Amino acid sequence: MNPDSAVVLGPIARYVGTDTATLWFEMAEASTVTVVTDTGVRAQERTWGLYGHHFALVALEGLPADSTVHYEVFVDERTVWPPQGRRAAIHTVDVHGPVTLAFGSCRRGDNYSKQSLDQIGADALAGLGNALIEQDPGQWPQALLLLGDQVYADDPSPEILERLQERRRSGQGPTSAIGTDADNEICDFEEYSWLYRESWGLEPVRTLMASIPSCMILDDHDLRDDWNSSASWRRDIETRPWWNDRVVGAYSSYWVYQHLGNLSPNELAQDQMYSAVRSAACDAEREKLLADFALRVDRKPEAGRWSFCRDFGDTRLIMIDSRCSRNLDPNNREMVDAKEWAWVRERAMERTPRHLLFGSSLPYLMLPALHHLEQWNEAVAQGSWGRLPAKVAEKMRIGLDLEHWAAFTNSFHDMAALTRELSRGENTPASILWLSGDVHCSYVANADFGVGGRAVPATYQLTMSPFRNPLDLPIRAVNKLAIKRPAARVLSQLARAAHVGPSGVEWEAEAGPWFDNGVMLLTLHGDSARLQVRHANVDDAGKQVLTETATLALA
């Protein structure tokens, strides 16, 4: 086995703190993975198997703070990473220094052929990776936030689709999707593994992921478009013969490829499912553990938690699962159910960071006109205008993707109330920011929660989407209209006609909208917050690069 074939995917830097780090691997065969750093730290982990795949998450402890740490990866005393002639490194957190977070969402993993670049454009993560190669590690972002739709199970690339169809023809994998509306969609763990390998295995993204720690949260395309939009959507999807297979494949693979790396070494040591999977007697036992968990958490979201919290010095990031943990009861719709919201509140109130960030795949503050449209739609779909309009509104909700925070009025008000409470506290944050994606339209919105006073934090919605999956031109036109004040006034009046009360929050887009593939970089230092907006393109030499579009001082 040569070094290139020993590692199927990875290393992927996941949690990196002041003195600890985790590196994630998928290996070609069962093996012991050893990581050795130039600081003298050495750690190893035996792989554990699922569905013929072999995984390891290696935890490093005792690293020096605010330092570039070079590392090598060995299997049976053979170097398998980095490739010959290169060096691999991570950079630990400086609790007193500036924090820079790169973020965005919605990325197709298609290749970088001329046809692909012409159709869906340059990849912002490839541009970020190329920039990283030329920088000193001390200049790297402290984390890369992947805010949803890391993979598209319901819309695979042409290469994956061809492979999928061949697998179906050969009779391999689950048969539940054959001849159904999901015939050309990803279904089980094996097929999901193709998506992750395609998305994270190409250079320069592979080097980017091996260097910059990443925080990830799921969104609808991890399962299917419009996932958990409404109770009606759930009733319909659960009649599909392939749904249970999709749930098991999606959640099992998400747990392995995305969720585990969101946890610190201490959290991993306390995680019961992680312990059970690692200690299981065989792969079949692990597969059943995760399959049972997947079905359980799909039916009862309170049985698990995908949300997590990370601290970067004086900055706290609360990453909210705004997709799986919903309460879809028509009489009490909530973006996150009561148990999940209690956890979010506790994480927000338990300490006083200088900057408080809420990560949510779905924007808390939509473009104003779209916000009012979603509020109107929810009210009518719940019956404010009678039964027939309710049926029409439900079809609109699914057809137009009207299922963001604005479409869950209870949760929108809960977040506004929490923001006011935080803003009136003794140690008010310098900024409270919402980092989101999903909508394939990027913008910066400045909000006023009606608090008043001299020490009010800066409150902004920062939406960056897509990394690589641009909107069609007609939908871009709708978003350009949605930012206009006349459109917002008309739709606000429509919402009031459906008996929607005022929110007590006012906001407007300060910059954007942008529609090109890109990434945002947020730098927080002391009480200041600065945002850079960069978009991806291909330079004259054919290299994918990032070009700065805007720089904004938020606080």
Backbone torsions as a table, in degrees:
resi	resn	phi	psi	omega
1	MET	NA	122.6	178.2
2	ASN	-86.4	162.8	-174.9
3	PRO	-55.4	-35.6	-176.8
4	ASP	-67.6	-31.1	-176.3
5	SER	-92.8	-12.1	-178.9
6	ALA	-69.2	-36.8	-179.2
7	VAL	-103.4	114.4	178.7
8	VAL	-73.3	-44.9	-179.2
9	LEU	-150.3	137.3	-177.5
10	GLY	109.3	-173.5	-3.5
11	PRO	-65.1	146.5	175.1
12	ILE	-117.8	118.4	176.8
13	ALA	-73.3	123.8	-178.4
14	ARG	-111.4	-91.7	177.7
15	TYR	-81.7	126.9	170.6
16	VAL	-133.9	118.2	178.6
17	GLY	-110.8	-151.7	179.7
18	THR	-74.2	-36.2	-176.7
19	ASP	-138.0	8.2	178.7
20	THR	-133.4	160.1	177.8
21	ALA	-158.9	156.3	171.0
22	THR	-127.3	141.1	176.1
23	LEU	-121.8	129.5	-175.0
24	TRP	-102.5	142.6	-178.9
25	PHE	-140.1	145.0	159.1
26	GLU	-116.3	122.2	-175.2
27	MET	-105.7	160.0	-177.4
28	ALA	-73.0	-26.7	-179.9
29	GLU	-152.5	167.5	177.9
30	ALA	-58.3	131.9	-174.9
31	SER	-165.3	172.4	171.7
32	THR	-105.9	122.1	-178.0
33	VAL	-97.8	126.4	-179.9
34	THR	-119.1	130.6	176.9
35	VAL	-113.9	128.1	180.0
36	VAL	-123.7	129.6	-179.6
37	THR	-105.4	162.6	177.9
38	ASP	-77.0	-1.3	175.8
39	THR	-95.3	2.4	178.7
40	GLY	94.5	-0.4	178.2
41	VAL	-81.7	134.0	179.9
42	ARG	-133.8	131.7	179.1
43	ALA	-145.1	148.9	178.5
44	GLN	-142.3	158.2	-176.9
45	GLU	-148.9	134.9	173.8
46	ARG	-81.3	136.7	179.7
47	THR	-67.9	155.7	171.1
48	TRP	-126.2	150.0	-168.3
49	GLY	-109.0	149.4	172.9
50	LEU	-146.8	125.8	173.6
51	TYR	51.2	36.4	179.0
52	GLY	82.3	5.9	177.3
53	HIS	-107.1	157.1	-174.2
54	HIS	-129.7	123.2	-171.5
55	PHE	-125.4	153.1	173.4
56	ALA	-151.0	143.6	174.3
57	LEU	-124.7	106.4	-173.6
58	VAL	-94.5	124.4	-179.7
59	ALA	-99.6	128.5	177.0
60	LEU	-107.3	134.1	179.5
61	GLU	-131.4	155.5	179.1
62	GLY	80.4	26.7	178.0
63	LEU	-81.4	152.4	176.5
64	PRO	-75.6	141.8	-179.7
65	ALA	-72.2	151.8	175.6
66	ASP	48.9	50.8	-176.2
67	SER	-139.2	148.1	170.2
68	THR	-80.2	122.7	-178.4
69	VAL	-114.5	111.6	175.5
70	HIS	-83.8	145.1	-177.5
71	TYR	-141.7	156.7	173.0
72	GLU	-128.0	152.2	179.8
73	VAL	-118.0	132.8	-178.0
74	PHE	-124.8	146.8	168.3
75	VAL	-129.8	118.2	-178.6
76	ASP	52.2	45.9	176.3
77	GLU	67.7	9.6	175.2
78	ARG	-103.0	135.4	177.3
79	THR	-73.3	124.9	178.7
80	VAL	-116.1	-8.0	175.4
81	TRP	-161.3	139.5	1.8
82	PRO	-81.1	170.4	174.8
83	PRO	-59.5	155.7	-177.0
84	GLN	-57.0	135.2	178.6
85	GLY	87.6	1.0	-179.9
86	ARG	-123.6	166.0	176.6
87	ARG	-122.4	146.3	177.7
88	ALA	-112.6	140.4	-176.8
89	ALA	-152.2	155.2	165.6
90	ILE	-128.2	165.9	178.4
91	HIS	-129.0	123.3	-177.5
92	THR	-76.5	162.6	-172.3
93	VAL	-76.9	139.8	170.8
94	ASP	-102.3	110.0	-174.3
95	VAL	-67.6	-16.8	-178.2
96	HIS	-104.0	-9.3	-174.4
97	GLY	-96.0	-178.9	177.1
98	PRO	-67.1	151.9	176.9
99	VAL	-117.8	125.7	175.6
100	THR	-117.3	126.5	180.0
101	LEU	-119.3	125.5	173.7
102	ALA	-94.0	138.4	-177.2
103	PHE	-152.7	162.3	178.7
104	GLY	165.8	-172.0	-179.5
105	SER	-157.9	178.1	171.8
106	CYS	65.9	87.8	-176.5
107	ARG	-138.3	118.3	171.1
108	ARG	-77.4	142.0	-177.6
109	GLY	-92.3	15.5	-177.9
110	ASP	-54.2	159.6	-178.1
111	ASN	-71.5	-175.4	-177.0
112	TYR	-111.1	33.9	174.8
113	SER	-67.2	162.7	178.8
114	LYS	-58.3	-40.1	179.9
115	GLN	-62.3	-43.8	-179.5
116	SER	-66.3	-43.6	179.1
117	LEU	-63.9	-35.7	178.0
118	ASP	-68.8	-37.3	-174.2
119	GLN	-80.0	-45.7	-174.3
120	ILE	-122.3	3.5	170.8
121	GLY	84.4	180.0	179.6
122	ALA	-70.0	156.4	-177.1
123	ASP	-98.1	122.6	-179.3
124	ALA	-63.2	-33.6	178.6
125	LEU	-71.1	-32.7	174.0
126	ALA	-66.4	-40.7	176.9
127	GLY	-62.8	-40.5	178.4
128	LEU	-66.3	-39.1	178.2
129	GLY	-65.1	-41.3	178.0
130	ASN	-65.3	-36.2	177.5
131	ALA	-67.3	-39.6	-178.7
132	LEU	-60.5	-39.6	-177.0
133	ILE	-59.3	-29.9	-176.6
134	GLU	-94.5	-0.8	-175.4
135	GLN	-103.7	157.2	167.3
136	ASP	-72.0	138.0	-178.5
137	PRO	-54.6	-26.4	177.3
138	GLY	-65.7	-16.0	179.0
139	GLN	-94.9	-5.4	-176.7
140	TRP	-69.2	153.7	170.3
141	PRO	-60.1	149.6	177.9
142	GLN	-75.2	-20.0	177.4
143	ALA	-162.7	154.6	173.0
144	LEU	-112.3	117.6	-178.9
145	LEU	-97.5	114.6	178.3
146	LEU	-100.1	104.4	-165.4
147	LEU	-95.8	33.0	173.4
148	GLY	119.6	156.6	-178.8
149	ASP	55.0	48.2	172.1
150	GLN	-66.6	-29.4	176.9
151	VAL	-135.0	157.7	179.7
152	TYR	-119.3	91.7	-178.6
153	ALA	-67.4	-28.1	-176.1
154	ASP	-98.2	3.5	-179.1
155	ASP	-152.0	65.3	-176.1
156	PRO	-71.2	160.8	179.3
157	SER	-65.0	162.4	178.2
158	PRO	-55.8	-37.7	-179.1
159	GLU	-67.6	-43.7	178.4
160	ILE	-67.8	-38.4	179.8
161	LEU	-61.7	-42.4	178.3
162	GLU	-62.4	-42.3	178.6
163	ARG	-65.6	-38.3	179.3
164	LEU	-64.0	-45.7	-179.1
165	GLN	-64.2	-37.5	176.8
166	GLU	-64.0	-40.3	178.4
167	ARG	-64.6	-40.7	177.5
168	ARG	-62.8	-44.3	-178.3
169	ARG	-63.5	-33.2	-177.6
170	SER	-81.6	-4.4	177.8
171	GLY	80.7	14.0	179.3
172	GLN	-89.3	157.4	177.0
173	GLY	76.3	-175.9	-177.9
174	PRO	-66.8	143.3	179.9
175	THR	-95.0	-4.5	-172.3
176	SER	-64.5	-25.3	-177.3
177	ALA	-89.8	-15.2	-174.6
178	ILE	-63.4	127.7	178.8
179	GLY	76.9	12.4	-179.8
180	THR	-113.4	-175.8	178.4
181	ASP	-70.6	-7.7	178.2
182	ALA	-109.7	19.9	-176.7
183	ASP	-59.8	-33.5	-178.5
184	ASN	-106.2	30.4	-179.7
185	GLU	-122.7	158.6	178.4
186	ILE	-68.4	141.1	-175.7
187	CYS	-127.8	-49.9	-172.6
188	ASP	-115.3	-178.8	-175.1
189	PHE	-57.7	-44.2	-178.2
190	GLU	-58.2	-45.4	-178.1
191	GLU	-69.2	-36.9	174.7
192	TYR	-61.7	-36.3	-179.8
193	SER	-62.1	-30.9	176.8
194	TRP	-63.3	-41.8	-178.9
195	LEU	-62.1	-45.6	-178.3
196	TYR	-65.8	-39.4	179.5
197	ARG	-66.0	-40.5	178.0
198	GLU	-65.0	-40.8	-173.7
199	SER	-73.1	-38.6	-171.4
200	TRP	-113.7	0.9	-173.0
201	GLY	-95.5	-12.7	-177.9
202	LEU	-88.1	144.0	171.2
203	GLU	-77.2	147.1	4.3
204	PRO	-89.7	6.6	-178.7
205	VAL	-65.5	-34.0	180.0
206	ARG	-61.4	-44.0	178.1
207	THR	-67.1	-38.4	176.1
208	LEU	-57.4	-48.2	-177.4
209	MET	-69.0	-26.1	178.4
210	ALA	-79.3	-8.5	-172.5
211	SER	-118.0	-41.0	-175.9
212	ILE	-101.9	122.0	178.3
213	PRO	-60.6	144.4	-174.3
214	SER	-124.3	140.6	173.6
215	CYS	-116.5	134.7	-171.8
216	MET	-134.0	148.9	172.7
217	ILE	-140.9	151.3	-174.7
218	LEU	-85.0	160.5	173.4
219	ASP	-145.0	-170.9	-166.1
220	ASP	-63.0	-37.7	-174.9
221	HIS	-71.7	-8.0	168.6
222	ASP	-61.9	-30.3	174.0
223	LEU	-113.7	-69.1	178.9
224	ARG	-164.4	151.1	178.9
225	ASP	-50.8	137.8	177.7
226	ASP	73.8	13.8	-178.4
227	TRP	-48.6	124.0	177.0
228	ASN	61.0	37.3	176.3
229	SER	-67.8	-37.6	-175.3
230	SER	-163.1	169.6	176.7
231	ALA	-62.8	-36.8	177.9
232	SER	-62.3	-43.1	178.4
233	TRP	-60.7	-42.4	-180.0
234	ARG	-63.2	-45.0	-179.4
235	ARG	-59.7	-39.5	-179.2
236	ASP	-70.1	-47.8	-173.9
237	ILE	-66.5	-31.0	-178.0
238	GLU	-73.2	-8.1	174.0
239	THR	-86.1	-11.5	-176.9
240	ARG	-74.0	135.7	-176.3
241	PRO	-65.4	-21.8	-176.3
242	TRP	-93.6	-6.0	-169.8
243	TRP	-61.3	-46.4	-178.8
244	ASN	-62.1	-40.2	176.7
245	ASP	-62.7	-40.6	178.8
246	ARG	-64.2	-43.1	179.9
247	VAL	-60.1	-46.6	-179.2
248	VAL	-64.1	-45.2	179.6
249	GLY	-64.7	-42.5	-176.3
250	ALA	-69.3	-51.9	-177.0
251	TYR	-69.0	-41.3	179.7
252	SER	-60.8	-45.8	-179.2
253	SER	-71.0	-37.4	177.5
254	TYR	-62.0	-42.6	179.7
255	TRP	-58.5	-42.0	-177.1
256	VAL	-77.7	-52.7	-170.6
257	TYR	-80.5	-27.5	-174.6
258	GLN	-120.2	-53.8	-168.4
259	HIS	-65.0	-46.2	-174.1
260	LEU	-54.8	-40.9	-177.4
261	GLY	-70.9	-12.3	176.6
262	ASN	-74.8	-14.2	-173.1
263	LEU	-95.6	145.3	175.4
264	SER	-73.4	163.6	175.6
265	PRO	-54.9	-37.4	178.8
266	ASN	-66.7	-41.4	178.3
267	GLU	-67.1	-37.5	176.8
268	LEU	-61.7	-41.1	-178.6
269	ALA	-63.9	-24.3	-178.6
270	GLN	-99.5	-3.6	-175.1
271	ASP	-80.4	116.8	-175.0
272	GLN	-68.1	-39.1	-179.7
273	MET	-66.7	-41.4	178.5
274	TYR	-61.4	-43.0	178.1
275	SER	-62.8	-43.4	-178.6
276	ALA	-65.0	-41.1	-179.9
277	VAL	-65.5	-45.6	-178.5
278	ARG	-65.7	-34.3	-175.7
279	SER	-93.1	-1.4	-178.9
280	ALA	-60.5	150.6	-174.0
281	ALA	-73.1	-25.7	-176.5
282	CYS	-157.2	169.8	-179.6
283	ASP	-62.3	-40.0	-178.4
284	ALA	-59.8	-37.7	178.1
285	GLU	-66.6	-40.4	177.5
286	ARG	-63.6	-43.9	-178.9
287	GLU	-60.8	-40.8	178.8
288	LYS	-68.5	-40.0	177.3
289	LEU	-55.9	-48.3	-177.4
290	LEU	-74.0	-34.9	178.0
291	ALA	-63.9	-45.4	178.8
292	ASP	-63.2	-41.4	178.2
293	PHE	-62.3	-43.8	-178.6
294	ALA	-59.6	-48.1	-178.7
295	LEU	-66.8	-37.2	-179.2
296	ARG	-66.4	-46.8	-175.4
297	VAL	-73.7	-24.4	176.0
298	ASP	-69.4	-37.4	-178.3
299	ARG	-85.7	-33.0	-179.8
300	LYS	-132.1	88.1	-175.2
301	PRO	-54.6	-27.9	-179.3
302	GLU	-67.9	-9.1	179.3
303	ALA	-74.7	-12.2	178.5
304	GLY	-148.5	175.4	176.6
305	ARG	-144.1	125.8	174.9
306	TRP	-98.3	-20.8	177.4
307	SER	-63.0	153.4	178.8
308	PHE	-155.5	170.4	-175.3
309	CYS	-132.3	138.1	178.0
310	ARG	-135.1	139.9	176.5
311	ASP	-112.0	133.8	174.2
312	PHE	-122.6	86.9	-174.8
313	GLY	61.3	-121.8	-179.0
314	ASP	-88.1	12.2	178.7
315	THR	-111.7	130.0	176.6
316	ARG	-113.6	130.3	174.6
317	LEU	-109.4	121.3	172.9
318	ILE	-108.6	106.7	-178.7
319	MET	-90.2	118.6	-172.5
320	ILE	-103.6	128.2	170.1
321	ASP	-75.4	101.6	-178.8
322	SER	-102.4	24.4	-178.3
323	ARG	-127.8	-54.5	-175.6
324	CYS	-78.7	-34.1	-169.5
325	SER	-89.1	18.0	-178.1
326	ARG	-70.4	151.0	168.8
327	ASN	-103.7	115.0	-174.3
328	LEU	-100.6	9.2	175.6
329	ASP	-55.4	118.2	-177.1
330	PRO	-54.8	-24.9	-179.0
331	ASN	-90.1	-4.5	-178.2
332	ASN	-157.0	54.8	-177.6
333	ARG	-65.2	132.4	179.6
334	GLU	-138.4	137.1	176.1
335	MET	-62.2	-40.6	170.7
336	VAL	-128.5	140.1	-176.5
337	ASP	-70.0	176.5	-172.7
338	ALA	-60.5	-40.3	-178.9
339	LYS	-65.9	-43.0	-179.3
340	GLU	-68.2	-40.2	-180.0
341	TRP	-65.8	-37.0	176.7
342	ALA	-61.3	-38.4	177.4
343	TRP	-65.6	-43.3	179.2
344	VAL	-60.9	-47.4	179.4
345	ARG	-58.7	-44.1	-177.8
346	GLU	-62.6	-43.5	179.7
347	ARG	-65.5	-33.5	-178.7
348	ALA	-74.9	-30.0	-172.7
349	MET	-99.1	-12.8	-169.8
350	GLU	-78.8	-14.9	175.7
351	ARG	-146.1	171.3	-175.6
352	THR	-120.3	79.5	178.7
353	PRO	-72.8	160.2	175.0
354	ARG	-71.7	-31.3	179.1
355	HIS	-134.4	127.6	179.6
356	LEU	-113.3	121.0	-177.2
357	LEU	-114.6	130.2	171.7
358	PHE	-105.4	114.3	174.4
359	GLY	-91.1	129.4	178.4
360	SER	-147.6	129.5	179.8
361	SER	-56.7	-33.0	-178.4
362	LEU	-101.7	133.8	-179.2
363	PRO	-59.7	136.2	172.1
364	TYR	-70.4	-45.5	178.8
365	LEU	-109.1	107.7	175.9
366	MET	-76.6	172.6	168.1
367	LEU	-57.1	137.2	-165.8
368	PRO	-50.7	-46.9	-177.9
369	ALA	-63.2	-39.0	179.7
370	LEU	-67.8	-34.3	176.5
371	HIS	-59.2	-49.7	-179.2
372	HIS	-65.3	-36.3	177.4
373	LEU	-62.0	-42.5	-179.0
374	GLU	-69.2	-37.6	176.8
375	GLN	-63.4	-44.9	177.8
376	TRP	-60.2	-44.8	-176.8
377	ASN	-62.9	-43.3	179.6
378	GLU	-62.0	-45.2	-178.0
379	ALA	-61.1	-44.7	-178.8
380	VAL	-70.2	-40.8	178.6
381	ALA	-63.1	-26.8	178.1
382	GLN	-88.7	2.1	169.3
383	GLY	108.9	10.4	-175.8
384	SER	-65.8	-22.3	177.5
385	TRP	-111.8	10.2	179.3
386	GLY	105.4	178.0	-170.8
387	ARG	-70.1	-48.4	-176.6
388	LEU	-63.9	-49.2	175.2
389	PRO	-58.6	-32.0	179.4
390	ALA	-62.8	-40.6	179.2
391	LYS	-65.9	-41.2	178.3
392	VAL	-64.4	-43.1	-178.6
393	ALA	-65.0	-36.0	177.8
394	GLU	-64.5	-40.6	176.7
395	LYS	-65.1	-37.8	176.3
396	MET	-64.0	-41.1	-178.5
397	ARG	-56.9	-45.3	-178.7
398	ILE	-74.9	-45.2	-175.8
399	GLY	-67.0	-32.1	-176.3
400	LEU	-107.2	6.8	179.2
401	ASP	57.4	48.0	-179.6
402	LEU	-91.6	74.9	-172.1
403	GLU	-149.5	40.0	176.3
404	HIS	-95.7	-169.6	-177.8
405	TRP	-56.5	-34.0	179.9
406	ALA	-62.6	-26.1	-179.4
407	ALA	-88.5	2.9	174.0
408	PHE	-126.5	76.7	-169.5
409	THR	-56.2	-39.2	-180.0
410	ASN	-57.6	-46.2	-177.4
411	SER	-72.5	-33.2	176.0
412	PHE	-59.2	-45.5	179.5
413	HIS	-67.9	-36.7	178.2
414	ASP	-60.7	-44.5	179.8
415	MET	-65.9	-39.6	178.1
416	ALA	-63.1	-41.6	179.6
417	ALA	-65.2	-40.6	177.9
418	LEU	-63.8	-40.6	179.4
419	THR	-62.7	-43.0	178.1
420	ARG	-64.2	-40.8	179.5
421	GLU	-62.2	-43.9	178.3
422	LEU	-66.0	-35.0	-177.0
423	SER	-73.2	-20.9	-178.2
424	ARG	-101.1	4.3	-178.0
425	GLY	-73.5	173.8	-178.4
426	GLU	-70.2	-36.3	-180.0
427	ASN	-114.9	77.2	-175.3
428	THR	-69.0	133.1	176.0
429	PRO	-62.0	153.6	174.3
430	ALA	-69.9	-30.2	177.9
431	SER	-150.6	147.0	169.3
432	ILE	-123.9	116.7	-171.0
433	LEU	-127.1	142.9	174.9
434	TRP	-108.7	122.6	-179.0
435	LEU	-108.8	121.4	-172.1
436	SER	-145.4	176.0	178.2
437	GLY	-145.7	-127.1	170.4
438	ASP	74.2	-42.5	-164.0
439	VAL	-89.5	0.7	178.5
440	HIS	57.0	32.9	179.5
441	CYS	-152.8	127.2	-174.3
442	SER	-107.7	141.0	-179.9
443	TYR	-163.6	165.3	176.3
444	VAL	-123.7	122.0	-178.4
445	ALA	-120.3	128.9	179.4
446	ASN	-95.4	127.6	-173.0
447	ALA	-116.2	151.0	175.8
448	ASP	-125.7	116.9	-177.6
449	PHE	-96.4	12.2	175.0
450	GLY	70.8	27.9	-176.9
451	VAL	-82.8	-46.2	-177.4
452	GLY	75.0	175.1	-179.4
453	GLY	97.9	170.5	-173.9
454	ARG	-86.4	-26.1	-173.0
455	ALA	-103.7	30.0	-178.9
456	VAL	-69.4	131.9	179.3
457	PRO	-70.0	155.6	170.5
458	ALA	-69.6	129.7	-178.5
459	THR	-123.8	116.3	-175.9
460	TYR	-136.9	144.1	165.4
461	GLN	-95.9	121.5	178.3
462	LEU	-114.0	110.4	-176.1
463	THR	-116.6	120.5	177.0
464	MET	-126.5	114.3	178.6
465	SER	-165.0	131.1	11.3
466	PRO	-107.1	161.4	163.3
467	PHE	-65.6	-45.1	179.0
468	ARG	-164.9	86.2	176.2
469	ASN	177.6	71.8	-169.9
470	PRO	-70.2	153.5	177.7
471	LEU	-71.5	153.2	169.9
472	ASP	-69.5	154.6	-175.2
473	LEU	-59.0	-42.6	-179.5
474	PRO	-59.9	-37.2	-179.2
475	ILE	-73.6	-29.6	174.7
476	ARG	-61.2	-40.0	-179.5
477	ALA	-62.7	-38.4	178.6
478	VAL	-63.2	-42.6	179.9
479	ASN	-66.2	-36.7	177.0
480	LYS	-64.3	-35.7	177.4
481	LEU	-70.8	-36.0	-174.9
482	ALA	-65.9	-17.7	-178.9
483	ILE	-86.1	-12.4	-176.6
484	LYS	-77.8	140.7	-178.1
485	ARG	-63.9	-41.2	178.1
486	PRO	-58.7	-40.8	178.3
487	ALA	-64.4	-40.4	179.1
488	ALA	-64.1	-39.8	-179.4
489	ARG	-65.0	-43.7	-178.9
490	VAL	-62.4	-46.9	-177.6
491	LEU	-73.2	-27.2	173.5
492	SER	-63.9	-42.9	177.5
493	GLN	-64.0	-36.5	177.5
494	LEU	-63.9	-42.5	178.4
495	ALA	-62.9	-41.6	178.7
496	ARG	-62.9	-35.1	178.1
497	ALA	-65.9	-20.8	176.5
498	ALA	-95.9	15.5	175.7
499	HIS	70.6	30.9	173.6
500	VAL	-86.9	124.5	-179.5
501	GLY	-80.0	166.4	179.2
502	PRO	-66.7	149.4	-177.1
503	SER	-88.6	-21.2	-175.6
504	GLY	77.5	9.2	178.4
505	VAL	-122.3	133.5	175.9
506	GLU	-121.1	138.2	178.8
507	TRP	-156.2	159.7	174.5
508	GLU	-152.4	155.3	-179.2
509	ALA	-70.4	124.8	178.7
510	GLU	-91.4	-25.6	178.8
511	ALA	-152.4	148.6	-175.7
512	GLY	95.3	-172.6	4.7
513	PRO	-80.8	151.5	172.3
514	TRP	-117.6	151.7	-176.2
515	PHE	-124.8	-6.6	-178.7
516	ASP	-78.4	159.4	174.8
517	ASN	-59.7	135.4	-177.6
518	GLY	-169.3	-171.6	-179.5
519	VAL	-149.9	148.3	172.9
520	MET	-107.8	145.9	174.7
521	LEU	-124.2	119.1	-177.6
522	LEU	-106.4	121.2	179.6
523	THR	-112.3	125.3	-177.2
524	LEU	-120.3	127.9	-178.5
525	HIS	-152.9	121.0	-174.3
526	GLY	61.1	-128.0	177.6
527	ASP	-95.2	2.6	-174.9
528	SER	-94.8	150.8	175.6
529	ALA	-138.3	124.6	-177.8
530	ARG	-128.4	137.1	-176.3
531	LEU	-119.0	131.7	172.1
532	GLN	-112.6	134.0	176.6
533	VAL	-110.5	122.5	-178.5
534	ARG	-127.1	139.3	179.4
535	HIS	-117.7	151.2	-172.0
536	ALA	-92.9	142.1	173.4
537	ASN	-153.6	173.8	178.3
538	VAL	-107.7	123.6	-177.3
539	ASP	-80.2	-178.9	-175.2
540	ASP	-62.9	-22.8	179.7
541	ALA	-89.6	3.6	180.0
542	GLY	83.3	12.5	-177.8
543	LYS	-94.2	138.0	177.7
544	GLN	-80.4	123.1	-174.5
545	VAL	-134.7	168.7	176.3
546	LEU	-110.8	137.2	176.9
547	THR	-118.2	131.1	-178.4
548	GLU	-71.1	127.7	-179.4
549	THR	-100.1	-39.0	-177.7
550	ALA	-157.7	152.2	172.0
551	THR	-131.1	128.8	-176.3
552	LEU	-129.7	136.9	171.5
553	ALA	-90.4	116.6	-176.7
554	LEU	-94.8	-31.3	-179.8
555	ALA	-151.1	NA	NA
